Amino acid sequence: MAKNIMDGKEWTAAEFAVLLPQDQDLARPELACVSCDGPAVFRAGPKRRPSFAAQHQHGCQLIAPAWSAFTYLAGQGWAPGLKTNHE
């Protein structure tokens, strides 16, 4: 996932992939990590599944420790059955 830093809208890579090319071009400079706001990029191609990559900031919850992306998303309500350390 990534978010637009201007309006806060969160995108999955699949959602972003179906936008018109001109809409993708407008949104690309505003993409950021949903956790740390580090700059993000959208990647897709004929042999690549759509995905986001980011230059995460120090301490980003999505990059440390292992499985922290799932823990972060659970804390945001995306995976209600997953237990987090915050509960």
Backbone as XML, in Angstrom:
<?xml version="1.0"?>
<chain id="A" units="angstrom">
  <residue number="1" name="MET">
    <atom name="N" x="0.835" y="-1.185" z="0.000"/>
    <atom name="CA" x="0.000" y="0.000" z="0.000"/>
    <atom name="C" x="0.874" y="1.240" z="0.000"/>
  </residue>
  <residue number="2" name="ALA">
    <atom name="N" x="0.285" y="2.308" z="-0.477"/>
    <atom name="CA" x="0.918" y="3.620" z="-0.437"/>
    <atom name="C" x="-0.205" y="4.639" z="-0.235"/>
  </residue>
  <residue number="3" name="LYS">
    <atom name="N" x="0.191" y="5.844" z="0.116"/>
    <atom name="CA" x="-0.826" y="6.885" z="0.279"/>
    <atom name="C" x="-0.408" y="8.139" z="-0.463"/>
  </residue>
  <residue number="4" name="ASN">
    <atom name="N" x="-1.409" y="8.954" z="-0.762"/>
    <atom name="CA" x="-1.179" y="10.247" z="-1.374"/>
    <atom name="C" x="-0.963" y="11.247" z="-0.245"/>
  </residue>
  <residue number="5" name="ILE">
    <atom name="N" x="0.189" y="11.893" z="-0.215"/>
    <atom name="CA" x="0.491" y="12.805" z="0.893"/>
    <atom name="C" x="-0.331" y="14.085" z="0.853"/>
  </residue>
  <residue number="6" name="MET">
    <atom name="N" x="-0.950" y="14.376" z="-0.281"/>
    <atom name="CA" x="-1.759" y="15.591" z="-0.371"/>
    <atom name="C" x="-3.158" y="15.414" z="0.224"/>
  </residue>
  <residue number="7" name="ASP">
    <atom name="N" x="-3.787" y="14.265" z="-0.063"/>
    <atom name="CA" x="-5.159" y="14.082" z="0.412"/>
    <atom name="C" x="-5.333" y="12.911" z="1.379"/>
  </residue>
  <residue number="8" name="GLY">
    <atom name="N" x="-4.255" y="12.132" z="1.626"/>
    <atom name="CA" x="-4.316" y="11.026" z="2.573"/>
    <atom name="C" x="-4.950" y="9.750" z="2.037"/>
  </residue>
  <residue number="9" name="LYS">
    <atom name="N" x="-5.384" y="9.752" z="0.769"/>
    <atom name="CA" x="-5.999" y="8.548" z="0.196"/>
    <atom name="C" x="-4.976" y="7.424" z="0.147"/>
  </residue>
  <residue number="10" name="GLU">
    <atom name="N" x="-5.389" y="6.235" z="0.607"/>
    <atom name="CA" x="-4.523" y="5.063" z="0.569"/>
    <atom name="C" x="-4.888" y="4.203" z="-0.629"/>
  </residue>
  <residue number="11" name="TRP">
    <atom name="N" x="-3.856" y="3.695" z="-1.297"/>
    <atom name="CA" x="-4.018" y="2.884" z="-2.495"/>
    <atom name="C" x="-3.391" y="1.518" z="-2.298"/>
  </residue>
  <residue number="12" name="THR">
    <atom name="N" x="-4.047" y="0.478" z="-2.790"/>
    <atom name="CA" x="-3.365" y="-0.794" z="-2.989"/>
    <atom name="C" x="-2.737" y="-0.700" z="-4.372"/>
  </residue>
  <residue number="13" name="ALA">
    <atom name="N" x="-1.746" y="-1.526" z="-4.636"/>
    <atom name="CA" x="-1.103" y="-1.508" z="-5.952"/>
    <atom name="C" x="-2.113" y="-1.878" z="-7.043"/>
  </residue>
  <residue number="14" name="ALA">
    <atom name="N" x="-3.023" y="-2.809" z="-6.736"/>
    <atom name="CA" x="-4.035" y="-3.216" z="-7.719"/>
    <atom name="C" x="-4.969" y="-2.057" z="-8.061"/>
  </residue>
  <residue number="15" name="GLU">
    <atom name="N" x="-5.361" y="-1.280" z="-7.062"/>
    <atom name="CA" x="-6.221" y="-0.115" z="-7.308"/>
    <atom name="C" x="-5.495" y="0.927" z="-8.149"/>
  </residue>
  <residue number="16" name="PHE">
    <atom name="N" x="-4.240" y="1.182" z="-7.805"/>
    <atom name="CA" x="-3.465" y="2.193" z="-8.527"/>
    <atom name="C" x="-3.218" y="1.758" z="-9.970"/>
  </residue>
  <residue number="17" name="ALA">
    <atom name="N" x="-3.035" y="0.461" z="-10.183"/>
    <atom name="CA" x="-2.726" y="-0.063" z="-11.513"/>
    <atom name="C" x="-3.849" y="0.173" z="-12.520"/>
  </residue>
  <residue number="18" name="VAL">
    <atom name="N" x="-5.099" y="0.238" z="-12.061"/>
    <atom name="CA" x="-6.219" y="0.406" z="-12.992"/>
    <atom name="C" x="-6.566" y="1.876" z="-13.257"/>
  </residue>
  <residue number="19" name="LEU">
    <atom name="N" x="-5.860" y="2.798" z="-12.624"/>
    <atom name="CA" x="-6.070" y="4.213" z="-12.937"/>
    <atom name="C" x="-5.626" y="4.501" z="-14.365"/>
  </residue>
  <residue number="20" name="LEU">
    <atom name="N" x="-6.221" y="5.489" z="-14.970"/>
    <atom name="CA" x="-5.767" y="5.924" z="-16.289"/>
    <atom name="C" x="-4.315" y="6.392" z="-16.185"/>
  </residue>
  <residue number="21" name="PRO">
    <atom name="N" x="-3.517" y="6.185" z="-17.231"/>
    <atom name="CA" x="-2.104" y="6.592" z="-17.176"/>
    <atom name="C" x="-1.903" y="8.053" z="-16.778"/>
  </residue>
  <residue number="22" name="GLN">
    <atom name="N" x="-2.740" y="8.946" z="-17.262"/>
    <atom name="CA" x="-2.584" y="10.357" z="-16.913"/>
    <atom name="C" x="-2.888" y="10.601" z="-15.427"/>
  </residue>
  <residue number="23" name="ASP">
    <atom name="N" x="-3.822" y="9.834" z="-14.859"/>
    <atom name="CA" x="-4.118" y="9.958" z="-13.431"/>
    <atom name="C" x="-2.972" y="9.390" z="-12.594"/>
  </residue>
  <residue number="24" name="GLN">
    <atom name="N" x="-2.371" y="8.293" z="-13.049"/>
    <atom name="CA" x="-1.197" y="7.754" z="-12.370"/>
    <atom name="C" x="-0.062" y="8.779" z="-12.384"/>
  </residue>
  <residue number="25" name="ASP">
    <atom name="N" x="0.152" y="9.395" z="-13.532"/>
    <atom name="CA" x="1.235" y="10.381" z="-13.653"/>
    <atom name="C" x="1.049" y="11.556" z="-12.697"/>
  </residue>
  <residue number="26" name="LEU">
    <atom name="N" x="-0.194" y="11.990" z="-12.512"/>
    <atom name="CA" x="-0.471" y="13.094" z="-11.582"/>
    <atom name="C" x="-0.240" y="12.678" z="-10.131"/>
  </residue>
  <residue number="27" name="ALA">
    <atom name="N" x="-0.577" y="11.434" z="-9.792"/>
    <atom name="CA" x="-0.498" y="10.972" z="-8.407"/>
    <atom name="C" x="0.899" y="10.503" z="-8.007"/>
  </residue>
  <residue number="28" name="ARG">
    <atom name="N" x="1.712" y="10.037" z="-8.956"/>
    <atom name="CA" x="3.020" y="9.456" z="-8.626"/>
    <atom name="C" x="3.911" y="10.335" z="-7.750"/>
  </residue>
  <residue number="29" name="PRO">
    <atom name="N" x="4.036" y="11.629" z="-8.022"/>
    <atom name="CA" x="4.938" y="12.445" z="-7.181"/>
    <atom name="C" x="4.464" y="12.599" z="-5.736"/>
  </residue>
  <residue number="30" name="GLU">
    <atom name="N" x="3.213" y="12.274" z="-5.464"/>
    <atom name="CA" x="2.638" y="12.457" z="-4.132"/>
    <atom name="C" x="2.558" y="11.159" z="-3.333"/>
  </residue>
  <residue number="31" name="LEU">
    <atom name="N" x="3.121" y="10.033" z="-3.849"/>
    <atom name="CA" x="3.021" y="8.750" z="-3.158"/>
    <atom name="C" x="4.006" y="8.658" z="-2.008"/>
  </residue>
  <residue number="32" name="ALA">
    <atom name="N" x="3.555" y="8.044" z="-0.918"/>
    <atom name="CA" x="4.397" y="7.889" z="0.273"/>
    <atom name="C" x="4.036" y="6.597" z="0.998"/>
  </residue>
  <residue number="33" name="CYS">
    <atom name="N" x="4.952" y="6.126" z="1.831"/>
    <atom name="CA" x="4.713" y="4.977" z="2.709"/>
    <atom name="C" x="3.538" y="5.307" z="3.639"/>
  </residue>
  <residue number="34" name="VAL">
    <atom name="N" x="2.661" y="4.342" z="3.863"/>
    <atom name="CA" x="1.508" y="4.575" z="4.740"/>
    <atom name="C" x="1.906" y="4.719" z="6.204"/>
  </residue>
  <residue number="35" name="SER">
    <atom name="N" x="3.107" y="4.296" z="6.565"/>
    <atom name="CA" x="3.541" y="4.362" z="7.958"/>
    <atom name="C" x="4.438" y="5.558" z="8.242"/>
  </residue>
  <residue number="36" name="CYS">
    <atom name="N" x="5.501" y="5.731" z="7.442"/>
    <atom name="CA" x="6.520" y="6.739" z="7.769"/>
    <atom name="C" x="6.533" y="7.955" z="6.844"/>
  </residue>
  <residue number="37" name="ASP">
    <atom name="N" x="5.700" y="7.960" z="5.813"/>
    <atom name="CA" x="5.640" y="9.045" z="4.830"/>
    <atom name="C" x="6.892" y="9.155" z="3.958"/>
  </residue>
  <residue number="38" name="GLY">
    <atom name="N" x="7.741" y="8.113" z="3.955"/>
    <atom name="CA" x="8.887" y="8.106" z="3.053"/>
    <atom name="C" x="8.407" y="8.069" z="1.610"/>
  </residue>
  <residue number="39" name="PRO">
    <atom name="N" x="9.161" y="8.658" z="0.686"/>
    <atom name="CA" x="8.748" y="8.694" z="-0.717"/>
    <atom name="C" x="8.542" y="7.278" z="-1.263"/>
  </residue>
  <residue number="40" name="ALA">
    <atom name="N" x="7.465" y="7.090" z="-2.027"/>
    <atom name="CA" x="7.144" y="5.779" z="-2.592"/>
    <atom name="C" x="7.042" y="5.880" z="-4.110"/>
  </residue>
  <residue number="41" name="VAL">
    <atom name="N" x="7.249" y="4.748" z="-4.765"/>
    <atom name="CA" x="7.114" y="4.659" z="-6.220"/>
    <atom name="C" x="6.225" y="3.470" z="-6.555"/>
  </residue>
  <residue number="42" name="PHE">
    <atom name="N" x="5.538" y="3.583" z="-7.671"/>
    <atom name="CA" x="4.703" y="2.501" z="-8.182"/>
    <atom name="C" x="5.475" y="1.781" z="-9.265"/>
  </residue>
  <residue number="43" name="ARG">
    <atom name="N" x="5.460" y="0.450" z="-9.211"/>
    <atom name="CA" x="6.160" y="-0.348" z="-10.215"/>
    <atom name="C" x="5.185" y="-1.345" z="-10.821"/>
  </residue>
  <residue number="44" name="ALA">
    <atom name="N" x="5.212" y="-1.447" z="-12.153"/>
    <atom name="CA" x="4.384" y="-2.416" z="-12.864"/>
    <atom name="C" x="4.929" y="-2.544" z="-14.280"/>
  </residue>
  <residue number="45" name="GLY">
    <atom name="N" x="4.637" y="-3.639" z="-14.900"/>
    <atom name="CA" x="5.080" y="-3.848" z="-16.268"/>
    <atom name="C" x="4.539" y="-5.144" z="-16.811"/>
  </residue>
  <residue number="46" name="PRO">
    <atom name="N" x="4.901" y="-5.473" z="-18.036"/>
    <atom name="CA" x="4.373" y="-6.686" z="-18.660"/>
    <atom name="C" x="4.744" y="-7.961" z="-17.905"/>
  </residue>
  <residue number="47" name="LYS">
    <atom name="N" x="5.891" y="-7.978" z="-17.248"/>
    <atom name="CA" x="6.325" y="-9.166" z="-16.512"/>
    <atom name="C" x="6.399" y="-8.926" z="-15.005"/>
  </residue>
  <residue number="48" name="ARG">
    <atom name="N" x="5.878" y="-7.813" z="-14.544"/>
    <atom name="CA" x="5.944" y="-7.458" z="-13.117"/>
    <atom name="C" x="4.546" y="-7.169" z="-12.604"/>
  </residue>
  <residue number="49" name="ARG">
    <atom name="N" x="4.209" y="-7.807" z="-11.487"/>
    <atom name="CA" x="2.932" y="-7.501" z="-10.847"/>
    <atom name="C" x="3.005" y="-6.094" z="-10.253"/>
  </residue>
  <residue number="50" name="PRO">
    <atom name="N" x="1.902" y="-5.360" z="-10.256"/>
    <atom name="CA" x="1.904" y="-4.024" z="-9.668"/>
    <atom name="C" x="2.315" y="-4.075" z="-8.198"/>
  </residue>
  <residue number="51" name="SER">
    <atom name="N" x="3.177" y="-3.135" z="-7.803"/>
    <atom name="CA" x="3.617" y="-3.052" z="-6.410"/>
    <atom name="C" x="4.116" y="-1.644" z="-6.128"/>
  </residue>
  <residue number="52" name="PHE">
    <atom name="N" x="4.266" y="-1.365" z="-4.848"/>
    <atom name="CA" x="4.867" y="-0.114" z="-4.409"/>
    <atom name="C" x="6.194" y="-0.419" z="-3.742"/>
  </residue>
  <residue number="53" name="ALA">
    <atom name="N" x="7.122" y="0.506" z="-3.834"/>
    <atom name="CA" x="8.385" y="0.453" z="-3.104"/>
    <atom name="C" x="8.567" y="1.825" z="-2.469"/>
  </residue>
  <residue number="54" name="ALA">
    <atom name="N" x="9.268" y="1.866" z="-1.343"/>
    <atom name="CA" x="9.439" y="3.149" z="-0.655"/>
    <atom name="C" x="10.837" y="3.291" z="-0.084"/>
  </residue>
  <residue number="55" name="GLN">
    <atom name="N" x="11.240" y="4.528" z="0.087"/>
    <atom name="CA" x="12.473" y="4.845" z="0.815"/>
    <atom name="C" x="12.024" y="5.148" z="2.243"/>
  </residue>
  <residue number="56" name="HIS">
    <atom name="N" x="11.985" y="4.091" z="3.060"/>
    <atom name="CA" x="11.443" y="4.215" z="4.412"/>
    <atom name="C" x="12.344" y="5.053" z="5.308"/>
  </residue>
  <residue number="57" name="GLN">
    <atom name="N" x="11.708" y="5.792" z="6.200"/>
    <atom name="CA" x="12.405" y="6.616" z="7.180"/>
    <atom name="C" x="12.883" y="5.733" z="8.335"/>
  </residue>
  <residue number="58" name="HIS">
    <atom name="N" x="13.904" y="6.185" z="9.042"/>
    <atom name="CA" x="14.414" y="5.454" z="10.197"/>
    <atom name="C" x="13.274" y="5.216" z="11.194"/>
  </residue>
  <residue number="59" name="GLY">
    <atom name="N" x="13.137" y="3.967" z="11.634"/>
    <atom name="CA" x="12.103" y="3.635" z="12.603"/>
    <atom name="C" x="10.751" y="3.290" z="12.005"/>
  </residue>
  <residue number="60" name="CYS">
    <atom name="N" x="10.666" y="3.198" z="10.679"/>
    <atom name="CA" x="9.388" y="2.877" z="10.038"/>
    <atom name="C" x="8.882" y="1.527" z="10.543"/>
  </residue>
  <residue number="61" name="GLN">
    <atom name="N" x="7.627" y="1.481" z="10.926"/>
    <atom name="CA" x="7.021" y="0.261" z="11.457"/>
    <atom name="C" x="6.872" y="-0.829" z="10.403"/>
  </residue>
  <residue number="62" name="LEU">
    <atom name="N" x="6.943" y="-0.483" z="9.122"/>
    <atom name="CA" x="6.746" y="-1.481" z="8.077"/>
    <atom name="C" x="8.009" y="-2.253" z="7.716"/>
  </residue>
  <residue number="63" name="ILE">
    <atom name="N" x="9.180" y="-1.839" z="8.217"/>
    <atom name="CA" x="10.398" y="-2.537" z="7.789"/>
    <atom name="C" x="11.121" y="-3.284" z="8.893"/>
  </residue>
  <residue number="64" name="ALA">
    <atom name="N" x="10.739" y="-3.128" z="10.145"/>
    <atom name="CA" x="11.440" y="-3.856" z="11.214"/>
    <atom name="C" x="10.494" y="-4.049" z="12.387"/>
  </residue>
  <residue number="65" name="PRO">
    <atom name="N" x="10.472" y="-5.152" z="13.007"/>
    <atom name="CA" x="11.080" y="-6.439" z="12.673"/>
    <atom name="C" x="10.284" y="-7.166" z="11.596"/>
  </residue>
  <residue number="66" name="ALA">
    <atom name="N" x="10.680" y="-8.406" z="11.301"/>
    <atom name="CA" x="9.996" y="-9.192" z="10.279"/>
    <atom name="C" x="8.504" y="-9.281" z="10.583"/>
  </residue>
  <residue number="67" name="TRP">
    <atom name="N" x="7.694" y="-9.292" z="9.562"/>
    <atom name="CA" x="6.242" y="-9.367" z="9.624"/>
    <atom name="C" x="5.607" y="-8.099" z="10.180"/>
  </residue>
  <residue number="68" name="SER">
    <atom name="N" x="6.374" y="-7.044" z="10.337"/>
    <atom name="CA" x="5.793" y="-5.842" z="10.928"/>
    <atom name="C" x="4.752" y="-5.197" z="10.029"/>
  </residue>
  <residue number="69" name="ALA">
    <atom name="N" x="4.809" y="-5.408" z="8.713"/>
    <atom name="CA" x="3.772" y="-4.860" z="7.835"/>
    <atom name="C" x="2.419" y="-5.424" z="8.214"/>
  </residue>
  <residue number="70" name="PHE">
    <atom name="N" x="2.376" y="-6.729" z="8.508"/>
    <atom name="CA" x="1.117" y="-7.347" z="8.891"/>
    <atom name="C" x="0.656" y="-6.836" z="10.254"/>
  </residue>
  <residue number="71" name="THR">
    <atom name="N" x="1.581" y="-6.655" z="11.170"/>
    <atom name="CA" x="1.246" y="-6.134" z="12.485"/>
    <atom name="C" x="0.718" y="-4.709" z="12.367"/>
  </residue>
  <residue number="72" name="TYR">
    <atom name="N" x="1.389" y="-3.890" z="11.535"/>
    <atom name="CA" x="0.950" y="-2.506" z="11.329"/>
    <atom name="C" x="-0.474" y="-2.484" z="10.759"/>
  </residue>
  <residue number="73" name="LEU">
    <atom name="N" x="-0.721" y="-3.279" z="9.719"/>
    <atom name="CA" x="-2.038" y="-3.289" z="9.093"/>
    <atom name="C" x="-3.108" y="-3.794" z="10.059"/>
  </residue>
  <residue number="74" name="ALA">
    <atom name="N" x="-2.766" y="-4.766" z="10.888"/>
    <atom name="CA" x="-3.719" y="-5.255" z="11.887"/>
    <atom name="C" x="-4.081" y="-4.134" z="12.856"/>
  </residue>
  <residue number="75" name="GLY">
    <atom name="N" x="-3.100" y="-3.355" z="13.248"/>
    <atom name="CA" x="-3.341" y="-2.231" z="14.147"/>
    <atom name="C" x="-4.200" y="-1.148" z="13.525"/>
  </residue>
  <residue number="76" name="GLN">
    <atom name="N" x="-4.212" y="-1.106" z="12.184"/>
    <atom name="CA" x="-5.020" y="-0.136" z="11.466"/>
    <atom name="C" x="-6.408" y="-0.678" z="11.130"/>
  </residue>
  <residue number="77" name="GLY">
    <atom name="N" x="-6.678" y="-1.939" z="11.549"/>
    <atom name="CA" x="-7.982" y="-2.535" z="11.302"/>
    <atom name="C" x="-8.082" y="-3.331" z="10.018"/>
  </residue>
  <residue number="78" name="TRP">
    <atom name="N" x="-6.990" y="-3.536" z="9.304"/>
    <atom name="CA" x="-7.021" y="-4.263" z="8.032"/>
    <atom name="C" x="-7.075" y="-5.766" z="8.228"/>
  </residue>
  <residue number="79" name="ALA">
    <atom name="N" x="-6.596" y="-6.280" z="9.340"/>
    <atom name="CA" x="-6.590" y="-7.724" z="9.591"/>
    <atom name="C" x="-7.101" y="-7.951" z="11.009"/>
  </residue>
  <residue number="80" name="PRO">
    <atom name="N" x="-8.412" y="-7.868" z="11.198"/>
    <atom name="CA" x="-8.972" y="-7.896" z="12.549"/>
    <atom name="C" x="-8.618" y="-9.128" z="13.371"/>
  </residue>
  <residue number="81" name="GLY">
    <atom name="N" x="-8.362" y="-10.274" z="12.741"/>
    <atom name="CA" x="-8.074" y="-11.481" z="13.502"/>
    <atom name="C" x="-6.638" y="-11.591" z="13.964"/>
  </residue>
  <residue number="82" name="LEU">
    <atom name="N" x="-5.747" y="-10.730" z="13.469"/>
    <atom name="CA" x="-4.333" y="-10.808" z="13.808"/>
    <atom name="C" x="-4.072" y="-10.072" z="15.115"/>
  </residue>
  <residue number="83" name="LYS">
    <atom name="N" x="-3.411" y="-10.743" z="16.040"/>
    <atom name="CA" x="-3.087" y="-10.139" z="17.328"/>
    <atom name="C" x="-1.832" y="-9.283" z="17.180"/>
  </residue>
  <residue number="84" name="THR">
    <atom name="N" x="-1.809" y="-8.142" z="17.809"/>
    <atom name="CA" x="-0.626" y="-7.280" z="17.796"/>
    <atom name="C" x="-0.124" y="-7.093" z="19.215"/>
  </residue>
  <residue number="85" name="ASN">
    <atom name="N" x="1.098" y="-6.604" z="19.346"/>
    <atom name="CA" x="1.664" y="-6.327" z="20.669"/>
    <atom name="C" x="0.971" y="-5.157" z="21.342"/>
  </residue>
  <residue number="86" name="HIS">
    <atom name="N" x="0.213" y="-4.381" z="20.559"/>
    <atom name="CA" x="-0.432" y="-3.179" z="21.097"/>
    <atom name="C" x="-1.752" y="-3.483" z="21.773"/>
  </residue>
  <residue number="87" name="GLU">
    <atom name="N" x="-2.232" y="-4.735" z="21.670"/>
    <atom name="CA" x="-3.534" y="-5.067" z="22.253"/>
    <atom name="C" x="-3.393" y="-5.564" z="23.658"/>
  </residue>
</chain>
